[in-house]
């Protein structure tokens, strides 16, 4: 372990230094080779002439041919010595600059990586209990600042997710503890009464059973929410209008007038989850409506808008502040004191709707109506086209369409 931590060759600073120096050495070697080739070619193309400066060229007769050969040999030897000296001196200079490039590369790499070291130290100080910290890297808008800003955005999302998880666990614990406390209180009261008759015990059992049913509904809602957040592993083609019609048949609107307008809206999804989405959305609209005795209403519409299968539910009801609409889609969040006192549901209906829609790639839009109630629309992505019929060969019938008569 110690050897792995102390090997400098594994650091990115060392690798960048070697890369910078290697590029410099390669570029210097190429430049040296080109210079050497150009000087050598220039020397070969030069013409050597032997003449006497005190005699005109046309009147001077050179001596023995050996003199000219000797002069040429001396010039060639001199040129060879010059080229060799140029090569040696250039190689020495390249070696010196290679060592200098290592030092400069080390310094430059350290300066370039300094923001990364700062970011690494800041990240090490961030833990699950300190997600509020941010890198907050200052400087020009370069790649490193983009990386730091992206990491800050990730920390913000993680902080929100952790807070939502803590709030969800706390609310779920409270919601699950409430029926248990009620059951225990009813049983303790029944046991503490020595003169309790059969009717009193029966009433206590009915209250315990009702609390158990409420707890069962809450656990089922929690399981549905968890399954929705995991995604939809298997999907099939379904019609949103058919699912909505089935849910409307089993839904008891009570004193609320429910009107439907169902047009075909095909989508690809899980029928059970889509059915739960429709049931929760319509049931929420019926449950949180105007008080009994008033003219409450709910409209349910399905259709295709822009190629997307859409479900639209509009209801009357109490006035909802516009800035509180998004709160209703969070788990265990209710609006108003009346809903908390009436214990109308666990506050998971709309959160399950949002989770199922997100698992199917859909989008939930909600708006508060000025006169009271909500306007909610769920849009699902268009399904892929159905596979076209293919041709198959039958030994007795010849070619026929697969899945149909020949």
C-alpha positions in Angstrom: 0.0 0.0 0.0 2.8 2.4 0.9 4.6 1.7 -2.4 1.4 2.4 -4.3 1.0 5.8 -2.6 4.6 7.0 -3.1 5.1 6.2 -6.7 5.4 9.6 -8.5 5.1 8.0 -11.9 1.4 7.3 -11.3 0.5 11.0 -10.7 -1.1 12.9 -13.5 1.4 15.8 -12.9 4.3 13.5 -13.8 2.6 12.1 -16.8 1.8 15.6 -18.1 5.5 16.6 -17.5 6.7 13.6 -19.5 4.2 14.4 -22.2 5.3 18.1 -22.5 9.0 17.2 -22.5 8.5 14.4 -25.0 6.6 16.7 -27.4 9.4 19.3 -27.0 12.1 16.7 -27.7 10.4 15.3 -30.7 9.8 18.8 -32.1 13.4 19.8 -31.4 14.7 16.6 -33.1 12.6 17.2 -36.2 13.8 20.8 -36.4 17.4 19.6 -36.0 17.0 17.0 -38.8 15.5 19.6 -41.1 18.3 22.1 -40.4 21.0 19.5 -40.9 19.4 18.3 -44.2 19.1 21.9 -45.6 22.7 22.8 -44.7 24.0 19.6 -46.2 22.0 20.0 -49.4 23.2 23.6 -49.8 26.8 22.5 -49.4 26.4 19.8 -52.1 24.9 22.2 -54.6 27.7 24.8 -54.3 30.2 24.7 -57.2 33.9 24.9 -56.4 36.1 27.0 -58.7 39.9 27.3 -58.5 41.5 30.4 -60.0 44.2 33.0 -59.4 42.9 36.4 -58.4 45.8 38.3 -60.2 45.1 36.6 -63.5 41.9 36.9 -65.6 39.8 33.8 -65.7 40.1 33.3 -69.4 44.0 33.6 -69.4 44.8 31.5 -66.3 45.7 28.0 -66.9 45.4 25.8 -63.8 48.3 23.8 -62.8 48.4 20.0 -62.4 44.9 18.4 -62.1 46.0 17.1 -58.7 45.8 20.6 -57.3 42.2 21.0 -58.1 41.4 17.6 -56.6 43.3 18.4 -53.4 41.4 21.7 -53.0 38.1 20.0 -53.5 39.0 17.3 -51.0 39.9 19.9 -48.4 36.7 21.8 -49.0 34.6 18.6 -48.6 36.5 17.7 -45.5 35.9 21.1 -44.1 32.2 21.0 -44.9 31.9 17.5 -43.3 33.6 18.8 -40.1 31.2 21.8 -40.1 28.2 19.5 -40.4 29.5 17.2 -37.7 30.1 20.1 -35.4 26.6 21.5 -36.2 25.1 18.1 -35.4 27.0 17.7 -32.1 26.4 21.2 -30.9 22.7 21.0 -31.8 22.4 17.6 -30.0 24.0 19.1 -26.9 21.6 22.1 -27.0 18.6 19.8 -27.5 19.7 17.7 -24.5 20.1 20.8 -22.3 16.7 22.1 -23.4 15.1 18.6 -22.8 16.2 18.8 -19.2 14.9 22.4 -19.0 11.6 21.2 -20.6 11.2 18.7 -17.8 11.6 21.4 -15.2 9.3 23.8 -17.0 6.8 21.0 -17.7 6.7 20.1 -14.0 6.1 23.7 -13.0 3.5 24.3 -15.7 1.7 21.0 -14.9 1.6 21.9 -11.3 0.1 25.3 -12.1 -2.5 23.8 -14.4 -3.4 21.1 -11.8 -3.5 23.5 -8.8 -7.3 24.1 -9.2 -7.8 20.3 -9.3 -5.9 19.9 -6.0 -8.1 22.6 -4.5 -11.2 20.9 -5.7 -10.0 17.5 -4.4 -9.4 18.9 -0.9 -12.8 20.5 -0.9 -14.5 17.3 -2.0 -12.7 15.3 0.7 -14.2 17.7 3.3 -17.7 17.1 2.0 -19.7 14.2 3.5 -23.3 13.2 3.9 -23.6 15.6 6.8 -22.0 18.5 5.0 -23.7 18.5 1.6 -24.3 22.2 1.9 -20.7 22.9 1.1 -19.8 23.9 -2.5 -16.6 24.1 -4.4 -17.4 27.6 -5.7 -14.3 27.8 -8.0 -13.6 31.3 -9.2 -11.8 32.1 -12.4 -12.4 32.1 -16.2 -15.1 30.0 -17.7 -12.8 27.1 -18.8 -13.1 23.4 -18.6 -12.1 23.2 -14.9 -14.7 25.7 -13.8 -17.3 23.9 -15.8 -16.3 20.7 -14.0 -16.6 22.4 -10.6 -19.9 24.0 -11.5 -21.2 20.6 -12.6 -20.1 19.0 -9.4 -21.8 21.8 -7.4 -25.0 21.1 -9.3 -24.6 17.4 -8.4 -24.1 18.3 -4.8 -27.2 20.5 -4.8 -29.3 17.6 -6.3 -27.8 15.2 -3.7 -28.6 17.6 -0.9 -32.2 17.8 -2.1 -32.5 14.1 -2.4 -31.0 13.5 1.1 -33.4 16.1 2.6 -36.3 14.5 0.8 -35.3 11.1 2.0 -35.0 12.2 5.6 -38.3 14.0 5.4 -39.9 11.0 3.8 -38.6 8.6 6.5 -39.7 10.9 9.2 -43.2 11.4 7.7 -43.5 7.6 7.0 -42.5 6.8 10.6 -45.1 9.3 11.9 -47.9 7.9 9.6 -47.1 4.3 10.5 -46.9 5.1 14.2 -50.3 6.8 14.3 -52.5 3.8 13.6 -50.3 1.6 15.9 -50.7 4.1 18.7 -54.5 4.2 18.1 -54.7 0.4 18.2 -52.7 0.2 21.4 -54.8 2.9 23.0 -58.1 1.2 22.0 -56.9 -2.2 23.3 -55.6 -0.6 26.6 -58.9 1.1 27.2 -60.9 -2.1 26.5 -58.6 -4.1 28.8 -58.7 -1.5 31.6 -62.5 -1.7 31.8 -63.4 -4.7 34.0 -67.1 -4.3 33.1 -66.7 -4.2 29.4 -69.4 -6.2 27.6 -69.5 -7.9 24.3 -70.7 -4.7 22.5 -67.8 -2.7 23.9 -65.2 -5.3 23.0 -66.8 -5.6 19.5 -66.6 -1.8 19.1 -62.9 -1.9 20.2 -62.2 -4.7 17.7 -63.8 -2.7 14.9 -61.7 0.3 15.7 -58.6 -1.7 15.7 -59.5 -3.3 12.4 -60.2 0.1 10.9 -56.7 1.3 12.0 -55.2 -1.8 10.6 -56.8 -1.2 7.3 -55.6 2.3 7.2 -52.1 1.1 7.9 -52.4 -1.5 5.2 -53.4 1.1 2.7 -50.5 3.3 3.7 -48.0 0.4 3.3 -49.5 -0.5 -0.1 -49.1 3.1 -1.2 -45.5 3.1 0.0 -44.8 -0.1 -2.0 -46.4 1.4 -5.1 -44.3 4.6 -4.7 -41.1 2.5 -4.3 -42.0 0.3 -7.3 -42.7 3.4 -9.5 -39.4 5.0 -8.6 -37.5 1.9 -9.6 -38.8 2.2 -13.2 -40.9 -0.1 -15.4 -39.0 -3.2 -16.4 -41.8 -4.6 -18.6 -44.2 -2.6 -20.8 -47.0 -3.3 -23.2 -49.3 -1.4 -25.4 -52.3 -0.1 -23.5 -55.1 2.4 -24.2 -55.4 5.1 -21.6 -59.1 5.5 -22.4 -59.7 1.8 -21.6 -57.8 2.1 -18.3 -59.6 5.2 -17.3 -63.0 3.6 -18.1 -62.2 0.6 -15.9 -61.2 2.9 -13.0 -64.3 5.0 -13.4 -66.5 1.8 -13.1 -65.0 0.9 -9.7 -64.8 4.5 -8.4 -67.5 5.8 -6.2 -67.9 9.5 -6.9 -70.4 10.0 -4.1 -72.1 13.4 -4.2 -69.6 14.7 -6.7 -70.7 14.8 -10.3 -68.2 13.0 -12.6 -68.2 13.6 -16.3 -65.9 11.7 -18.7 -64.8 12.2 -22.3 -62.6 9.3 -23.3 -60.9 9.2 -26.7 -58.3 6.6 -27.6 -54.8 7.4 -26.2 -52.3 4.5 -26.8 -49.1 4.4 -24.8 -46.5 1.9 -23.8 -46.4 1.1 -20.1 -47.4 -1.1 -17.1 -51.2 -1.5 -17.0 -51.3 -1.8 -13.2 -49.2 1.3 -12.6 -51.2 3.3 -15.2 -54.4 2.1 -13.5 -53.1 3.2 -10.1 -52.1 6.6 -11.6 -55.6 7.2 -13.0 -57.3 5.9 -9.8 -55.2 8.1 -7.6 -55.6 11.2 -9.7 -59.4 10.9 -10.1 -59.8 9.7 -6.4 -57.9 12.8 -5.3 -60.1 15.0 -7.3 -63.2 13.5 -5.8 -61.9 13.4 -2.2 -60.6 17.0 -2.1 -63.6 18.7 -3.6 -66.2 21.1 -2.3 -68.0 20.1 1.0 -70.8 17.6 0.7 -74.2 19.2 -0.3 -72.6 21.7 -2.7 -72.4 21.2 -6.5 -69.1 19.5 -6.8 -67.9 18.2 -10.1 -64.9 16.3 -11.7 -64.2 16.0 -15.4 -61.9 13.3 -16.9 -60.6 13.5 -20.4 -58.2 11.3 -22.4 -56.9 11.9 -25.9 -53.8 12.5 -28.0 -52.1 16.0 -28.0 -49.1 16.5 -30.2 -48.6 12.7 -30.5 -48.7 12.2 -26.7 -51.3 10.2 -24.8 -52.8 12.6 -22.3 -55.0 12.3 -19.2 -56.6 15.5 -18.0 -58.5 15.7 -14.7 -60.2 19.0 -13.6 -62.2 19.4 -10.4 -63.9 21.9 -8.2 -62.8 22.4 -4.7 -61.1 24.8 -2.3 -58.9 27.5 -3.6 -55.3 26.3 -3.9 -52.5 29.0 -3.8 -50.5 28.9 -7.0 -47.2 28.6 -5.3 -48.4 25.6 -3.3 -49.4 23.4 -6.3 -46.0 21.7 -6.5 -46.1 20.9 -2.8 -49.1 18.6 -3.3 -46.9 16.3 -5.4 -44.4 15.7 -2.6 -44.9 12.6 -0.3 -46.9 13.2 2.9 -47.6 16.8 2.0 -51.1 18.1 2.5 -52.5 21.6 1.9 -54.4 23.3 4.7 -55.3 22.4 8.2 -58.6 20.8 7.2 -56.9 18.0 5.4 -54.7 17.2 8.3 -57.7 17.1 10.8 -59.9 15.1 8.5 -57.1 12.5 7.9 -58.2 12.3 4.2 -55.5 10.0 3.0 -51.8 9.7 3.8 -50.7 12.4 1.4 -49.2 10.0 -1.1 -51.8 10.1 -3.9 -50.3 12.8 -6.1 -46.7 11.8 -5.3 -47.5 8.3 -6.6 -49.0 9.9 -9.7 -45.8 11.9 -10.3 -43.6 8.9 -9.7 -45.5 6.7 -12.1 -45.5 9.3 -14.8 -41.8 9.9 -14.4 -41.1 6.1 -14.6 -42.9 6.1 -17.9 -41.1 9.1 -19.2 -44.2 11.3 -18.8 -44.7 14.8 -17.6 -47.3 16.0 -15.0 -48.6 19.6 -15.3 -50.8 21.1 -12.7 -52.4 24.5 -12.3 -54.6 26.0 -9.6 -58.0 27.2 -10.8 -58.9 30.7 -9.7 -62.4 29.7 -8.6 -61.1 26.6 -6.7 -59.8 23.2 -7.5 -57.0 21.9 -9.7 -56.3 21.4 -13.4 -53.9 18.4 -13.8 -52.7 16.9 -17.1 -50.4 13.9 -17.5 -48.7 13.4 -20.8 -46.9 10.3 -21.9 -44.4 9.9 -24.7 -45.7 8.6 -28.0 -45.4 4.8 -28.3 -43.1 3.3 -31.0 -44.9 2.1 -34.1 -46.4 -1.3 -34.1 -44.3 -3.9 -35.9 -45.6 -4.4 -39.5 -46.9 -7.8 -40.5 -44.2 -10.0 -42.0 -44.5 -12.7 -44.7 -44.0 -16.3 -43.7 -43.8 -19.5 -45.7 -46.1 -22.5 -45.1 -45.3 -25.8 -46.7 -48.9 -26.4 -47.6 -50.2 -22.9 -48.1 -47.2 -21.1 -49.5 -46.5 -17.5 -48.5 -48.9 -16.0 -46.0 -49.0 -13.1 -43.6 -47.8 -14.0 -40.1 -50.5 -13.8 -37.5 -53.4 -13.7 -40.1 -55.2 -15.8 -42.6 -53.3 -16.8 -45.8 
